[in-house]
Amino acid sequence: MRLWRLVAVMMMAALSPAQSQENVRAGTGVVLRGLDKVNGDVVDITLATGETAEIGRLSVALQECRYPQGTASDSFAYLTVHDASVQEPIFEGWMIASSPALNALEHPRYDVWVLRCKTD
């Protein structure tokens, strides 16, 4: 799995600073989907930048959401996820909407992934 994270970082770093400034926009929030793998419950959650929401016993905080100019559906969001039973974050980093398995939350009960940035 660490190889996929390395690939994701390399893909983001491949953009030159000028190119990334011109072609990437910051969203005002994010739309996430959460899945409880035990009972099959699915929930969509909208978070503004800096907000936190609960998905089961997970606490999900959005630090930033970015998207390529012209399409908010190819978004990537920086999330911090805490489990109520663990002191340290169980996930902290960028999740990519178009490739959710690239840098996924690894939890035995819950899945969380990015759907798109909010742009309003």
BELCORUR-V962803 format. One record per pair of residues at least 24 apart in sequence whose C-alpha atoms are under 10 Angstrom apart, sorted by the first residue. I is the first residue (numbers start at 0). GAP is how many residues later the second one is. Records with the same first field share a line. If there is no record, write none. Layout:
I=GAP ; GAP
This chain:
0=100 ; 101 ; 102 ; 103 ; 105
1=100 ; 101
2=99 ; 100
3=97 ; 98 ; 99 ; 100
4=88 ; 89 ; 90 ; 96 ; 97 ; 98 ; 99
5=96 ; 97
6=95 ; 96
7=86 ; 87 ; 88 ; 91 ; 94 ; 95
8=85 ; 94
19=48 ; 49
21=46 ; 47
22=44 ; 45 ; 46 ; 47
23=42 ; 43 ; 44 ; 45 ; 46 ; 47 ; 48 ; 51
24=40 ; 41 ; 42 ; 43 ; 44 ; 45 ; 46 ; 47 ; 50 ; 92 ; 94
25=38 ; 39 ; 40 ; 41 ; 42 ; 43 ; 46 ; 49 ; 50 ; 51 ; 91 ; 92 ; 93
26=37 ; 38 ; 39 ; 40 ; 45 ; 48 ; 49 ; 50 ; 89 ; 90 ; 91 ; 92 ; 93
27=36 ; 37 ; 38 ; 89 ; 90 ; 91 ; 92
28=33 ; 34 ; 35 ; 36 ; 37 ; 48 ; 87 ; 88 ; 89 ; 90 ; 91
29=32 ; 33 ; 34 ; 35 ; 36 ; 42 ; 45 ; 46 ; 47 ; 48 ; 84 ; 85 ; 86 ; 87 ; 88 ; 89
30=34 ; 42 ; 44 ; 46 ; 66 ; 82 ; 83 ; 84 ; 85 ; 86 ; 87
31=28 ; 30 ; 45 ; 65 ; 80 ; 81 ; 82 ; 83 ; 84 ; 85
32=78 ; 79 ; 80 ; 81 ; 82 ; 83
33=24 ; 76 ; 77 ; 78 ; 79 ; 80
34=74 ; 75 ; 76 ; 77 ; 78
35=72 ; 73 ; 74 ; 75 ; 76
36=70 ; 71 ; 72 ; 73 ; 74
37=70 ; 71 ; 72
38=70
39=70
40=69
41=68 ; 69 ; 70
42=69
43=68 ; 69 ; 70 ; 71
44=67 ; 69 ; 70
45=69 ; 70 ; 71 ; 72
46=70 ; 71
47=69 ; 70
48=28 ; 29 ; 69
49=29
51=27 ; 28 ; 29
52=28
53=27 ; 28 ; 29
54=26 ; 28 ; 55 ; 56 ; 57
55=27 ; 28 ; 53 ; 54
56=25 ; 26 ; 27 ; 28 ; 52 ; 53
57=24 ; 25 ; 26 ; 27 ; 28 ; 31 ; 32 ; 49 ; 51 ; 52 ; 53 ; 54
58=24 ; 25 ; 30
59=29 ; 31 ; 32 ; 52
60=31
62=30 ; 31
63=30 ; 53
64=29 ; 30 ; 31 ; 49 ; 51 ; 52 ; 53 ; 54
65=28 ; 30 ; 50 ; 51 ; 52 ; 53
66=29 ; 30 ; 49 ; 50 ; 51 ; 52
70=45 ; 46 ; 48
71=25 ; 43 ; 44 ; 45 ; 46 ; 47
72=24 ; 25 ; 41 ; 42 ; 43 ; 44 ; 45
73=24 ; 25 ; 40 ; 41 ; 42 ; 43
74=24 ; 39 ; 40 ; 41 ; 42 ; 43
75=24 ; 37 ; 38 ; 39 ; 40 ; 41
76=36 ; 37 ; 38 ; 39 ; 40
77=36
78=26 ; 34 ; 35
80=24 ; 31
82=24
